[in-house]
């Protein structure tokens, strides 16, 4: 059903909504700007929203943005556009942004870990803030010379210059992996560590090392692996066919590395998990596409994006963002089992 137009066929205004709802224009502004809580009752907010819906009212964003001195645009910088994790981060950020009449521009950092150049002629004129996910130290120098608020996701909390941070409890995720494998009886490990220089992978390596170092009966080797299936397959094959006793568990920094590790096990005539257990990290769609399905750590990527956008909005409004780390969850599937006797 088409919404009725005000007399004269002109676009409905906030004054029309106020008249229809029987409230002031200030109340309309509070409700439709999502700033009514604690100032306006639930009933009144409902009346305003209903009136706006009946009239087909849409706020004049251009005028409001000019008045506020904002473009209502955030930039989300990610290391790659092909990684499912970052696509889900964007989905979460865009959902929160849309509820607040913001737009999100997605921008990949060149080469994944290289410096992210300012993609606009003037960042100050084009953006209200920057959100950056899983970036290497120093990659955002182009933005740190501006007065734009910067929100860092899955990044080093000691890195200076950010207005807010949203992190996952990555270390706990790796502890869950090692605890699971130790409980199964594994004592000979290889950590297939991502060769990408990044805080999040440094944390994974540190967590594996610290969790296994306290066990005198455990052997662990660290082998660097490219963050792609073919290169990870080669790295895993070298680790499995090398000198010494064969490891019974491959702890992988990422599901892509784990998929490569599973291929290497099979190519050597071995079986997952009967001969070698394999674990991943991230819980990408790939984790349940491979056979056997991967035991891996699920990361709430969309919630990371949501929290990142919420943090930016809080900073812009002068509020303190939520700083608690997001929990992660071990998904135990068919790629892990007790070691062979």
C-alpha positions in Angstrom: 0.0 0.0 0.0 1.4 3.4 -1.0 2.0 5.8 1.8 -0.2 9.0 1.6 1.5 12.2 0.6 1.0 15.5 2.4 -1.1 18.2 0.7 0.4 19.5 -2.5 2.4 16.3 -3.1 5.5 17.6 -1.4 8.0 15.3 0.4 6.8 14.7 4.1 8.9 16.6 6.7 9.7 16.0 10.3 7.1 18.7 11.1 4.5 16.5 9.3 5.5 13.5 11.4 5.4 15.5 14.6 1.9 16.8 13.8 0.7 13.2 12.9 2.1 11.7 16.1 1.1 14.6 18.3 4.6 15.3 19.5 7.3 18.0 19.0 9.8 18.1 16.2 12.6 17.6 18.8 11.0 14.3 19.8 10.8 13.2 16.2 14.5 14.0 15.8 15.4 12.0 18.9 13.4 9.0 17.9 14.4 8.8 14.2 18.0 9.6 15.2 17.9 6.6 17.6 18.8 8.8 20.6 15.5 8.6 22.4 16.3 6.0 25.0 16.1 7.5 28.5 14.5 10.7 27.1 11.3 9.5 25.4 9.0 6.6 26.4 8.7 3.4 24.4 5.1 4.3 23.6 6.0 7.8 22.2 8.8 6.3 20.2 6.4 3.8 18.7 3.9 6.6 17.8 6.6 8.5 16.0 7.8 5.5 14.0 4.3 4.6 13.1 3.5 8.1 11.9 6.7 8.2 9.9 5.8 4.9 8.3 2.3 6.1 7.4 3.5 9.3 5.8 6.4 7.6 4.0 8.8 10.0 5.7 12.5 9.6 5.0 15.1 11.9 6.7 16.9 14.4 4.5 20.4 12.9 5.1 22.2 15.4 3.0 20.9 18.3 5.1 21.5 16.5 8.4 25.0 15.5 7.5 25.8 19.1 6.5 24.4 20.3 9.8 26.4 17.7 11.8 29.6 18.2 9.7 29.7 14.5 8.9 29.6 12.4 5.8 28.3 9.3 7.7 30.8 7.1 5.9 33.3 4.7 7.5 36.2 3.0 5.7 36.8 -0.7 6.5 40.4 -1.7 5.6 41.2 -5.4 5.3 44.2 -7.4 4.2 42.3 -9.2 1.4 38.9 -9.3 -0.3 39.1 -13.0 -1.0 39.1 -14.2 2.6 35.7 -15.3 3.9 36.5 -14.0 7.4 36.8 -10.4 6.2 33.6 -10.7 4.1 31.8 -11.7 7.3 33.4 -8.8 9.2 32.1 -6.4 6.5 28.6 -7.9 6.7 28.5 -7.3 10.5 29.9 -3.7 10.2 27.5 -2.8 7.3 24.4 -4.1 9.3 25.1 -1.9 12.2 26.0 1.0 10.0 22.8 0.7 8.1 20.8 1.0 11.3 22.4 4.4 11.9 22.3 5.7 8.3 26.0 5.1 7.8 27.7 3.6 4.8 30.8 1.4 4.9 33.4 1.5 2.1 35.5 -1.7 1.9 39.1 -1.2 1.0 41.9 -3.9 0.7 45.4 -3.1 1.9 47.8 -3.6 -1.0 49.6 -7.0 -1.0 47.6 -7.9 2.2 50.2 -6.7 4.7 51.7 -3.7 3.0 50.8 0.0 3.8 47.2 0.9 3.2 47.3 4.1 1.1 44.5 6.7 1.5 42.1 5.8 -1.3 40.5 9.3 -1.3 42.0 12.6 -2.3 41.2 13.8 1.2 40.4 11.4 4.0 39.2 14.2 6.2 36.6 15.4 3.6 35.4 11.9 2.7 35.2 9.9 5.9 34.0 10.0 9.5 36.3 7.2 10.7 38.4 4.2 9.8 38.0 0.5 10.9 40.9 -1.8 10.2 40.9 -5.5 10.6 43.9 -7.8 11.2 46.4 -5.3 9.9 50.2 -5.4 10.3 51.9 -2.9 12.5 52.5 0.4 10.7 50.1 -0.4 7.8 47.8 2.5 8.6 50.3 5.3 8.7 48.4 7.2 6.0 45.4 7.5 8.3 47.2 8.2 11.5 48.3 11.6 10.2 44.6 12.6 10.2 42.2 13.5 12.9 39.9 10.5 11.9 39.1 8.1 14.7 40.7 4.7 14.1 39.1 1.4 15.4 41.4 -1.6 15.2 40.0 -5.2 14.9 41.9 -8.3 15.7 45.1 -6.3 16.1 47.9 -5.6 18.6 46.3 -3.8 21.6 49.8 -2.2 22.3 49.8 -0.6 18.9 49.4 3.2 19.5 47.1 5.6 17.7 43.7 3.8 17.8 40.6 5.3 19.4 39.2 1.9 20.2 40.0 -1.8 19.7 37.9 -5.0 19.2 39.8 -8.3 19.7 39.0 -11.9 19.9 40.4 -14.2 22.6 42.8 -15.8 20.1 45.1 -17.2 22.7 42.3 -19.0 24.4 41.3 -20.5 21.1 44.7 -22.1 20.7 44.7 -23.2 24.3 41.4 -25.0 23.6 43.0 -26.8 20.6 46.1 -27.9 22.6 44.0 -29.0 25.6 41.8 -31.1 23.3 44.8 -32.8 21.6 46.6 -33.4 24.9 43.4 -35.0 26.3 43.3 -37.3 23.4 46.8 -38.5 24.2 48.9 -36.6 21.6 52.5 -35.9 22.6 54.3 -35.2 19.3 53.1 -32.0 17.6 54.0 -29.9 14.6 52.7 -26.3 14.6 52.1 -25.2 11.0 52.5 -21.5 11.6 51.3 -18.9 9.1 54.2 -17.2 7.4 52.2 -13.9 7.2 53.6 -11.3 9.6 50.6 -10.4 11.8 49.7 -9.9 15.4 47.0 -12.5 15.4 49.3 -15.2 14.1 52.0 -14.2 16.6 49.4 -14.7 19.4 48.6 -18.2 18.0 52.2 -19.1 18.0 52.8 -17.8 21.5 49.7 -19.7 22.8 50.8 -23.0 21.3 54.4 -22.6 22.7 53.3 -21.7 26.2 50.6 -24.4 26.4 53.0 -27.2 25.4 56.2 -25.9 27.1 55.0 -26.9 30.5 54.7 -30.5 29.4 58.1 -32.3 29.7 56.7 -35.3 27.8 55.7 -33.3 24.8 57.7 -32.7 21.6 56.7 -29.7 19.4 58.3 -28.3 16.2 57.2 -25.1 14.5 57.2 -25.1 10.7 56.2 -22.0 8.7 53.6 -22.4 6.1 52.1 -20.1 3.4 48.5 -19.1 3.9 47.2 -21.1 1.0 46.5 -24.8 0.3 49.2 -25.8 -2.1 52.1 -24.2 -0.1 50.7 -25.5 3.2 50.6 -29.0 1.7 54.3 -28.8 0.8 55.2 -27.5 4.3 53.2 -30.3 6.0 54.7 -33.0 3.8 58.2 -31.8 4.8 57.2 -31.9 8.5 55.7 -35.4 8.2 58.5 -36.9 6.1 61.4 -35.3 7.9 63.9 -37.0 10.2 62.9 -38.3 13.6 59.6 -39.7 14.9 56.6 -38.7 12.9 54.3 -36.2 14.7 50.8 -37.4 15.5 49.1 -34.0 15.5 49.4 -31.0 13.1 48.2 -27.7 14.7 47.4 -25.3 11.9 47.1 -21.5 12.2 44.2 -21.4 9.7 41.7 -23.6 7.9 43.4 -23.1 4.6 46.7 -24.4 6.1 44.8 -27.3 7.6 43.2 -28.3 4.3 46.8 -28.4 2.8 47.9 -30.5 5.7 45.1 -33.0 5.2 46.2 -33.3 1.5 49.8 -33.9 2.6 48.8 -36.7 5.0 46.8 -38.5 2.3 49.6 -38.1 -0.3 52.0 -39.8 2.0 49.6 -42.8 2.3 48.5 -41.9 5.8 45.0 -41.2 7.2 43.3 -38.3 9.0 42.7 -38.8 11.9 43.8 -42.5 12.4 47.5 -41.7 11.7 47.7 -37.9 12.1 45.2 -35.5 13.7 44.8 -32.1 12.0 43.3 -28.9 13.5 42.4 -25.6 11.9 41.5 -22.1 13.0 38.7 -19.7 11.9 35.9 -22.2 11.0 35.6 -21.1 7.4 33.0 -22.8 5.1 36.0 -24.9 4.0 36.1 -26.6 7.4 33.0 -28.6 6.7 33.6 -29.0 3.0 36.7 -31.1 3.4 36.6 -34.8 4.4 37.0 -35.5 7.2 35.5 -32.3 8.5 38.0 -30.1 10.4 38.2 -29.7 14.1 38.8 -25.9 14.3 38.2 -22.8 16.3 35.1 -20.8 15.4 35.6 -17.0 15.3 32.5 -14.8 15.4 33.5 -12.7 12.4 30.2 -10.9 12.0 30.2 -9.9 15.6 33.7 -8.5 15.2 32.4 -6.2 12.4 29.3 -5.3 14.5 31.5 -4.4 17.5 33.9 -2.5 15.3 31.1 -0.3 13.9 29.5 0.1 17.3 32.9 1.2 18.7 33.3 3.8 16.0 29.8 5.2 16.6 30.6 5.4 20.3 33.8 7.3 19.7 32.0 9.7 17.4 29.3 10.3 20.1 31.9 10.7 22.8 31.0 7.4 24.6 33.4 4.7 25.8 33.2 1.6 23.6 33.0 -2.0 25.0 36.6 -3.2 25.4 36.0 -6.9 26.3 37.5 -9.6 24.1 35.1 -11.7 22.1 35.1 -15.4 23.1 35.9 -18.1 20.6 34.7 -21.7 20.4 36.4 -25.0 19.6 34.4 -27.1 17.1 35.4 -30.7 17.5 34.9 -32.7 14.3 36.2 -35.8 12.6 39.8 -34.6 11.9 41.0 -35.4 15.4 41.2 -38.7 17.3 43.6 -40.4 19.8 47.1 -41.0 18.3 47.9 -44.5 16.9 49.2 -47.0 19.4 
